[in-house]
Amino acid sequence: MAEFLGIHKLDPSTTEQDAVNGFNVYKEAALKMGLKPQHAHFSIEKGFAYCLTEATSAEEVRKAHEGAVALEDVVEIKTIT
């Protein structure tokens, strides 16, 4: 599986709880599809959120976001440790 970063622009009215709830809805959908959602990072102040998911394609990640959380883009990434 590859790693994909979901990029989200947050509405100015988004709260921290909204971000948590949105990721949880996405996570449930992704798990049902056999994907491996890892975690999310967000900044209410800057208006962005990023989620990391292991999947076989960006299209799978896009599909898991449908009906869960608005998505700007999905990019395949590599991790340096």
N, CA, C and O atoms as a GROMACS GRO file, in nm:
protein
  324
    1MET      N    1   0.083  -0.118   0.000
    1MET     CA    2   0.000   0.000   0.000
    1MET      C    3   0.088   0.125   0.000
    1MET      O    4   0.198   0.125   0.055
    2ALA      N    5   0.038   0.227  -0.062
    2ALA     CA    6   0.107   0.356  -0.065
    2ALA      C    7   0.045   0.449   0.038
    2ALA      O    8  -0.061   0.419   0.094
    3GLU      N    9   0.111   0.562   0.064
    3GLU     CA   10   0.058   0.662   0.156
    3GLU      C   11   0.004   0.780   0.076
    3GLU      O   12   0.065   0.825  -0.021
    4PHE      N   13  -0.112   0.830   0.118
    4PHE     CA   14  -0.176   0.942   0.051
    4PHE      C   15  -0.212   1.048   0.153
    4PHE      O   16  -0.259   1.018   0.263
    5LEU      N   17  -0.190   1.174   0.114
    5LEU     CA   18  -0.224   1.287   0.197
    5LEU      C   19  -0.348   1.353   0.141
    5LEU      O   20  -0.349   1.399   0.027
    6GLY      N   21  -0.454   1.357   0.222
    6GLY     CA   22  -0.575   1.429   0.185
    6GLY      C   23  -0.560   1.573   0.232
    6GLY      O   24  -0.524   1.599   0.346
    7ILE      N   25  -0.589   1.667   0.142
    7ILE     CA   26  -0.573   1.809   0.172
    7ILE      C   27  -0.712   1.872   0.177
    7ILE      O   28  -0.792   1.856   0.084
    8HIS      N   29  -0.740   1.942   0.286
    8HIS     CA   30  -0.872   1.999   0.309
    8HIS      C   31  -0.861   2.146   0.345
    8HIS      O   32  -0.777   2.184   0.426
    9LYS      N   33  -0.945   2.230   0.284
    9LYS     CA   34  -0.960   2.369   0.327
    9LYS      C   35  -1.078   2.372   0.423
    9LYS      O   36  -1.185   2.320   0.393
   10LEU      N   37  -1.056   2.433   0.537
   10LEU     CA   38  -1.163   2.440   0.637
   10LEU      C   39  -1.244   2.567   0.621
   10LEU      O   40  -1.190   2.674   0.593
   11ASP      N   41  -1.373   2.554   0.637
   11ASP     CA   42  -1.461   2.669   0.639
   11ASP      C   43  -1.424   2.755   0.761
   11ASP      O   44  -1.388   2.700   0.865
   12PRO      N   45  -1.432   2.886   0.750
   12PRO     CA   46  -1.397   2.972   0.864
   12PRO      C   47  -1.477   2.944   0.991
   12PRO      O   48  -1.432   2.976   1.101
   13SER      N   49  -1.594   2.885   0.978
   13SER     CA   50  -1.676   2.856   1.096
   13SER      C   51  -1.644   2.719   1.158
   13SER      O   52  -1.706   2.681   1.257
   14THR      N   53  -1.548   2.645   1.101
   14THR     CA   54  -1.513   2.513   1.152
   14THR      C   55  -1.457   2.522   1.294
   14THR      O   56  -1.372   2.606   1.324
   15THR      N   57  -1.506   2.434   1.379
   15THR     CA   58  -1.454   2.424   1.517
   15THR      C   59  -1.362   2.303   1.527
   15THR      O   60  -1.357   2.220   1.436
   16GLU      N   61  -1.289   2.296   1.637
   16GLU     CA   62  -1.203   2.180   1.659
   16GLU      C   63  -1.287   2.052   1.661
   16GLU      O   64  -1.246   1.950   1.606
   17GLN      N   65  -1.403   2.058   1.724
   17GLN     CA   66  -1.490   1.940   1.730
   17GLN      C   67  -1.539   1.901   1.590
   17GLN      O   68  -1.551   1.782   1.561
   18ASP      N   69  -1.566   1.999   1.505
   18ASP     CA   70  -1.605   1.970   1.366
   18ASP      C   71  -1.494   1.893   1.295
   18ASP      O   72  -1.521   1.797   1.223
   19ALA      N   73  -1.369   1.935   1.316
   19ALA     CA   74  -1.255   1.868   1.253
   19ALA      C   75  -1.244   1.723   1.302
   19ALA      O   76  -1.222   1.632   1.222
   20VAL      N   77  -1.259   1.704   1.432
   20VAL     CA   78  -1.252   1.569   1.489
   20VAL      C   79  -1.365   1.483   1.434
   20VAL      O   80  -1.343   1.369   1.393
   21ASN      N   81  -1.486   1.537   1.434
   21ASN     CA   82  -1.601   1.461   1.384
   21ASN      C   83  -1.584   1.426   1.236
   21ASN      O   84  -1.615   1.314   1.195
   22GLY      N   85  -1.537   1.521   1.157
   22GLY     CA   86  -1.516   1.497   1.015
   22GLY      C   87  -1.418   1.384   0.990
   22GLY      O   88  -1.440   1.298   0.904
   23PHE      N   89  -1.306   1.386   1.065
   23PHE     CA   90  -1.208   1.278   1.048
   23PHE      C   91  -1.266   1.144   1.090
   23PHE      O   92  -1.241   1.043   1.025
   24ASN      N   93  -1.344   1.142   1.196
   24ASN     CA   94  -1.404   1.016   1.241
   24ASN      C   95  -1.502   0.960   1.137
   24ASN      O   96  -1.505   0.839   1.116
   25VAL      N   97  -1.580   1.046   1.073
   25VAL     CA   98  -1.671   1.000   0.967
   25VAL      C   99  -1.591   0.945   0.849
   25VAL      O  100  -1.623   0.840   0.795
   26TYR      N  101  -1.486   1.018   0.811
   26TYR     CA  102  -1.399   0.971   0.702
   26TYR      C  103  -1.335   0.838   0.739
   26TYR      O  104  -1.332   0.745   0.658
   27LYS      N  105  -1.283   0.830   0.861
   27LYS     CA  106  -1.213   0.709   0.905
   27LYS      C  107  -1.304   0.586   0.896
   27LYS      O  108  -1.261   0.480   0.850
   28GLU      N  109  -1.428   0.601   0.937
   28GLU     CA  110  -1.524   0.490   0.931
   28GLU      C  111  -1.546   0.446   0.786
   28GLU      O  112  -1.546   0.326   0.756
   29ALA      N  113  -1.564   0.542   0.696
   29ALA     CA  114  -1.585   0.510   0.554
   29ALA      C  115  -1.462   0.443   0.495
   29ALA      O  116  -1.473   0.346   0.420
   30ALA      N  117  -1.344   0.495   0.529
   30ALA     CA  118  -1.219   0.439   0.476
   30ALA      C  119  -1.198   0.296   0.524
   30ALA      O  120  -1.159   0.209   0.446
   31LEU      N  121  -1.223   0.271   0.651
   31LEU     CA  122  -1.206   0.136   0.706
   31LEU      C  123  -1.300   0.036   0.638
   31LEU      O  124  -1.262  -0.078   0.612
   32LYS      N  125  -1.423   0.079   0.610
   32LYS     CA  126  -1.519  -0.008   0.541
   32LYS      C  127  -1.470  -0.046   0.402
   32LYS      O  128  -1.505  -0.152   0.350
   33MET      N  129  -1.388   0.040   0.342
   33MET     CA  130  -1.334   0.014   0.208
   33MET      C  131  -1.203  -0.063   0.213
   33MET      O  132  -1.146  -0.094   0.108
   34GLY      N  133  -1.154  -0.094   0.333
   34GLY     CA  134  -1.029  -0.168   0.346
   34GLY      C  135  -0.905  -0.079   0.343
   34GLY      O  136  -0.793  -0.128   0.331
   35LEU      N  137  -0.925   0.053   0.355
   35LEU     CA  138  -0.812   0.146   0.361
   35LEU      C  139  -0.764   0.156   0.505
   35LEU      O  140  -0.830   0.109   0.597
   36LYS      N  141  -0.648   0.217   0.523
   36LYS     CA  142  -0.591   0.231   0.657
   36LYS      C  143  -0.570   0.379   0.689
   36LYS      O  144  -0.460   0.432   0.670
   37PRO      N  145  -0.675   0.447   0.739
   37PRO     CA  146  -0.657   0.586   0.779
   37PRO      C  147  -0.565   0.591   0.901
   37PRO      O  148  -0.584   0.516   0.997
   38GLN      N  149  -0.465   0.678   0.897
   38GLN     CA  150  -0.365   0.684   1.004
   38GLN      C  151  -0.394   0.792   1.106
   38GLN      O  152  -0.414   0.764   1.224
   39HIS      N  153  -0.397   0.916   1.062
   39HIS     CA  154  -0.421   1.028   1.152
   39HIS      C  155  -0.445   1.154   1.068
   39HIS      O  156  -0.431   1.154   0.946
   40ALA      N  157  -0.480   1.260   1.138
   40ALA     CA  158  -0.503   1.388   1.071
   40ALA      C  159  -0.434   1.499   1.150
   40ALA      O  160  -0.417   1.489   1.272
   41HIS      N  161  -0.396   1.603   1.079
   41HIS     CA  162  -0.341   1.725   1.140
   41HIS      C  163  -0.427   1.839   1.091
   41HIS      O  164  -0.471   1.839   0.976
   42PHE      N  165  -0.451   1.938   1.176
   42PHE     CA  166  -0.530   2.051   1.131
   42PHE      C  167  -0.490   2.177   1.204
   42PHE      O  168  -0.436   2.173   1.315
   43SER      N  169  -0.518   2.290   1.140
   43SER     CA  170  -0.499   2.421   1.201
   43SER      C  171  -0.624   2.502   1.173
   43SER      O  172  -0.648   2.545   1.060
   44ILE      N  173  -0.703   2.524   1.276
   44ILE     CA  174  -0.822   2.607   1.262
   44ILE      C  175  -0.778   2.747   1.220
   44ILE      O  176  -0.839   2.810   1.134
   45GLU      N  177  -0.671   2.796   1.283
   45GLU     CA  178  -0.620   2.931   1.254
   45GLU      C  179  -0.584   2.949   1.107
   45GLU      O  180  -0.616   3.052   1.048
   46LYS      N  181  -0.518   2.852   1.047
   46LYS     CA  182  -0.476   2.861   0.907
   46LYS      C  183  -0.582   2.809   0.811
   46LYS      O  184  -0.574   2.835   0.691
   47GLY      N  185  -0.681   2.735   0.862
   47GLY     CA  186  -0.791   2.689   0.778
   47GLY      C  187  -0.760   2.569   0.691
   47GLY      O  188  -0.819   2.552   0.584
   48PHE      N  189  -0.669   2.483   0.737
   48PHE     CA  190  -0.635   2.364   0.661
   48PHE      C  191  -0.633   2.241   0.750
   48PHE      O  192  -0.608   2.249   0.870
   49ALA      N  193  -0.661   2.127   0.688
   49ALA     CA  194  -0.648   1.997   0.755
   49ALA      C  195  -0.585   1.900   0.657
   49ALA      O  196  -0.602   1.912   0.536
   50TYR      N  197  -0.511   1.805   0.709
   50TYR     CA  198  -0.442   1.705   0.628
   50TYR      C  199  -0.463   1.569   0.694
   50TYR      O  200  -0.445   1.555   0.815
   51CYS      N  201  -0.501   1.470   0.615
   51CYS     CA  202  -0.515   1.336   0.671
   51CYS      C  203  -0.426   1.240   0.594
   51CYS      O  204  -0.406   1.254   0.474
   52LEU      N  205  -0.372   1.143   0.665
   52LEU     CA  206  -0.283   1.044   0.607
   52LEU      C  207  -0.353   0.910   0.603
   52LEU      O  208  -0.409   0.864   0.703
   53THR      N  209  -0.351   0.847   0.485
   53THR     CA  210  -0.418   0.719   0.467
   53THR      C  211  -0.330   0.626   0.384
   53THR      O  212  -0.269   0.668   0.287
   54GLU      N  213  -0.325   0.500   0.424
   54GLU     CA  214  -0.262   0.397   0.341
   54GLU      C  215  -0.370   0.338   0.251
   54GLU      O  216  -0.476   0.297   0.298
   55ALA      N  217  -0.341   0.334   0.121
   55ALA     CA  218  -0.437   0.282   0.023
   55ALA      C  219  -0.360   0.239  -0.101
   55ALA      O  220  -0.240   0.264  -0.113
   56THR      N  221  -0.430   0.176  -0.193
   56THR     CA  222  -0.364   0.136  -0.318
   56THR      C  223  -0.374   0.242  -0.425
   56THR      O  224  -0.301   0.237  -0.524
   57SER      N  225  -0.467   0.341  -0.408
   57SER     CA  226  -0.478   0.446  -0.509
   57SER      C  227  -0.538   0.574  -0.449
   57SER      O  228  -0.608   0.570  -0.348
   58ALA      N  229  -0.507   0.684  -0.514
   58ALA     CA  230  -0.565   0.812  -0.473
   58ALA      C  231  -0.716   0.810  -0.494
   58ALA      O  232  -0.790   0.872  -0.417
   59GLU      N  233  -0.761   0.740  -0.596
   59GLU     CA  234  -0.905   0.735  -0.624
   59GLU      C  235  -0.981   0.669  -0.510
   59GLU      O  236  -1.092   0.711  -0.479
   60GLU      N  237  -0.923   0.568  -0.448
   60GLU     CA  238  -0.987   0.506  -0.330
   60GLU      C  239  -1.002   0.607  -0.217
   60GLU      O  240  -1.106   0.613  -0.152
   61VAL      N  241  -0.900   0.687  -0.195
   61VAL     CA  242  -0.904   0.787  -0.089
   61VAL      C  243  -1.010   0.892  -0.121
   61VAL      O  244  -1.086   0.933  -0.033
   62ARG      N  245  -1.017   0.934  -0.247
   62ARG     CA  246  -1.120   1.030  -0.287
   62ARG      C  247  -1.260   0.973  -0.262
   62ARG      O  248  -1.347   1.042  -0.209
   63LYS      N  249  -1.279   0.848  -0.299
   63LYS     CA  250  -1.411   0.786  -0.282
   63LYS      C  251  -1.449   0.777  -0.134
   63LYS      O  252  -1.565   0.799  -0.100
   64ALA      N  253  -1.355   0.746  -0.048
   64ALA     CA  254  -1.383   0.736   0.096
   64ALA      C  255  -1.422   0.872   0.154
   64ALA      O  256  -1.495   0.877   0.253
   65HIS      N  257  -1.374   0.980   0.095
   65HIS     CA  258  -1.408   1.114   0.144
   65HIS      C  259  -1.549   1.157   0.103
   65HIS      O  260  -1.606   1.246   0.166
   66GLU      N  261  -1.605   1.097  -0.002
   66GLU     CA  262  -1.737   1.137  -0.050
   66GLU      C  263  -1.840   1.125   0.061
   66GLU      O  264  -1.853   1.019   0.123
   67GLY      N  265  -1.912   1.231   0.086
   67GLY     CA  266  -2.014   1.231   0.190
   67GLY      C  267  -1.959   1.243   0.331
   67GLY      O  268  -2.037   1.244   0.427
   68ALA      N  269  -1.828   1.251   0.346
   68ALA     CA  270  -1.769   1.260   0.479
   68ALA      C  271  -1.712   1.399   0.505
   68ALA      O  272  -1.752   1.467   0.599
   69VAL      N  273  -1.618   1.439   0.422
   69VAL     CA  274  -1.544   1.563   0.443
   69VAL      C  275  -1.509   1.622   0.307
   69VAL      O  276  -1.470   1.549   0.216
   70ALA      N  277  -1.522   1.753   0.293
   70ALA     CA  278  -1.483   1.819   0.167
   70ALA      C  279  -1.333   1.801   0.145
   70ALA      O  280  -1.254   1.812   0.238
   71LEU      N  281  -1.296   1.774   0.022
   71LEU     CA  282  -1.159   1.740  -0.013
   71LEU      C  283  -1.109   1.830  -0.124
   71LEU      O  284  -1.175   1.844  -0.227
   72GLU      N  285  -0.994   1.892  -0.104
   72GLU     CA  286  -0.932   1.976  -0.208
   72GLU      C  287  -0.850   1.891  -0.304
   72GLU      O  288  -0.860   1.907  -0.425
   73ASP      N  289  -0.769   1.801  -0.248
   73ASP     CA  290  -0.680   1.721  -0.332
   73ASP      C  291  -0.631   1.600  -0.254
   73ASP      O  292  -0.640   1.595  -0.131
   74VAL      N  293  -0.579   1.503  -0.327
   74VAL     CA  294  -0.514   1.386  -0.268
   74VAL      C  295  -0.382   1.369  -0.341
   74VAL      O  296  -0.379   1.367  -0.464
   75VAL      N  297  -0.272   1.356  -0.266
   75VAL     CA  298  -0.142   1.337  -0.327
   75VAL      C  299  -0.072   1.216  -0.265
   75VAL      O  300  -0.078   1.196  -0.144
   76GLU      N  301  -0.007   1.138  -0.349
   76GLU     CA  302   0.073   1.028  -0.297
   76GLU      C  303   0.200   1.086  -0.239
   76GLU      O  304   0.263   1.173  -0.300
   77ILE      N  305   0.237   1.039  -0.121
   77ILE     CA  306   0.355   1.091  -0.054
   77ILE      C  307   0.448   0.978  -0.012
   77ILE      O  308   0.409   0.861  -0.008
   78LYS      N  309   0.569   1.013   0.017
   78LYS     CA  310   0.669   0.921   0.072
   78LYS      C  311   0.709   0.976   0.209
   78LYS      O  312   0.711   1.097   0.230
   79THR      N  313   0.740   0.888   0.301
   79THR     CA  314   0.779   0.927   0.436
   79THR      C  315   0.929   0.907   0.455
   79THR      O  316   0.984   0.803   0.418
   80ILE      N  317   0.993   1.005   0.511
   80ILE     CA  318   1.135   0.996   0.545
   80ILE      C  319   1.142   0.977   0.696
   80ILE      O  320   1.084   1.055   0.772
   81THR      N  321   1.213   0.874   0.739
   81THR     CA  322   1.228   0.852   0.884
   81THR      C  323   1.373   0.855   0.924
   81THR      O  324   1.404   0.838   1.041
   0.00000   0.00000   0.00000
